[in-house]
């Protein structure tokens, strides 16, 4: 039996409407099992200046096989020149929860 790899992917977007749109597309299409959306404040360097922005943080739970499709969706919908897309492998977790991720994703 092949071991399934799971990811937690982070991205930020400028507003709740876009966060909801990306989350809904990912879940409805079966790319992601769950997307959590949290208001956040980002402080970062951009073109030599320190910027502070209020954004929405998306935490996407999915199987590794769906990562490329998720990245394509984010890049297509995202207004930033260089959007944050960071994937962290899930090495441990509740077996029932991880199984659920696998069951509800395509």
C-alpha positions as CSV (number, residue, x, y, z in Angstrom):
1,X,0.0,0.0,0.0
2,X,1.4,3.4,-1.0
3,X,2.0,5.9,1.7
4,X,0.0,9.1,1.2
5,X,1.8,12.4,1.8
6,X,-0.1,15.4,3.2
7,X,0.7,19.1,3.0
8,X,-0.3,22.3,4.9
9,X,0.0,25.2,2.4
10,X,0.0,28.8,3.4
11,X,-0.9,31.8,1.2
12,X,-2.0,35.3,2.0
13,X,-4.4,37.5,-0.1
14,X,-5.4,41.1,0.3
15,X,-9.1,40.6,1.2
16,X,-11.8,38.3,2.5
17,X,-13.7,38.1,-0.8
18,X,-10.6,36.7,-2.6
19,X,-9.8,34.4,0.3
20,X,-13.4,33.0,0.2
21,X,-13.2,32.6,-3.6
22,X,-9.9,30.6,-3.5
23,X,-11.1,28.5,-0.5
24,X,-14.4,27.6,-2.2
25,X,-12.8,26.7,-5.5
26,X,-10.2,24.5,-3.8
27,X,-12.8,22.7,-1.6
28,X,-15.6,22.4,-4.3
29,X,-13.1,21.0,-6.9
30,X,-11.8,18.5,-4.4
31,X,-8.2,19.9,-4.4
32,X,-8.3,20.6,-0.7
33,X,-10.2,19.0,2.2
34,X,-10.2,22.2,4.3
35,X,-9.2,25.8,4.0
36,X,-9.0,28.0,7.2
37,X,-9.0,31.7,6.7
38,X,-7.6,34.1,9.4
39,X,-7.1,37.9,9.3
40,X,-3.4,38.6,9.7
41,X,-1.0,41.5,9.6
42,X,2.1,41.1,7.4
43,X,5.3,43.2,7.8
44,X,7.8,42.6,4.9
45,X,10.4,44.2,2.6
46,X,9.1,45.2,-0.9
47,X,11.2,47.1,-3.4
48,X,13.5,48.4,-0.6
49,X,10.7,49.6,1.7
50,X,9.2,48.1,4.8
51,X,5.5,47.4,4.1
52,X,2.7,46.6,6.6
53,X,-0.4,45.1,5.2
54,X,-3.6,43.6,6.6
55,X,-4.3,40.4,4.7
56,X,-6.1,37.1,5.0
57,X,-4.1,34.0,5.7
58,X,-5.3,30.8,4.1
59,X,-4.2,27.5,5.6
60,X,-4.9,24.7,3.0
61,X,-5.0,21.0,3.9
62,X,-4.4,18.7,1.0
63,X,-2.6,15.6,-0.3
64,X,0.8,16.2,-2.0
65,X,-0.5,15.0,-5.3
66,X,-2.8,18.0,-5.5
67,X,-0.1,20.6,-4.8
68,X,0.6,21.6,-8.4
69,X,-3.1,22.2,-9.1
70,X,-3.5,24.3,-5.9
71,X,-0.5,26.4,-6.9
72,X,-2.0,26.9,-10.4
73,X,-5.3,28.1,-8.8
74,X,-3.6,30.5,-6.5
75,X,-1.4,32.0,-9.2
76,X,-4.4,32.4,-11.5
77,X,-6.5,34.1,-9.0
78,X,-3.9,36.1,-7.0
79,X,-3.3,39.8,-7.7
80,X,0.2,40.0,-6.2
81,X,3.4,39.8,-8.4
82,X,5.0,37.4,-6.0
83,X,2.4,35.6,-3.9
84,X,3.3,33.7,-0.8
85,X,2.8,30.0,-1.5
86,X,4.6,27.8,1.1
87,X,4.0,24.1,1.5
88,X,4.9,22.3,4.7
89,X,4.8,18.5,4.8
90,X,2.7,17.0,7.5
91,X,4.9,14.3,9.1
92,X,2.5,13.4,12.0
93,X,-1.2,13.9,12.8
94,X,-4.4,12.3,13.9
95,X,-4.8,9.3,11.6
96,X,-8.6,9.7,11.4
97,X,-8.1,13.4,10.3
98,X,-5.5,12.6,7.7
99,X,-7.6,9.8,6.3
100,X,-10.5,12.2,6.0
101,X,-8.3,14.6,4.0
102,X,-7.6,11.7,1.6
103,X,-11.2,10.6,1.4
104,X,-12.6,14.1,0.5
105,X,-9.9,15.1,-2.0
106,X,-9.6,13.9,-5.6
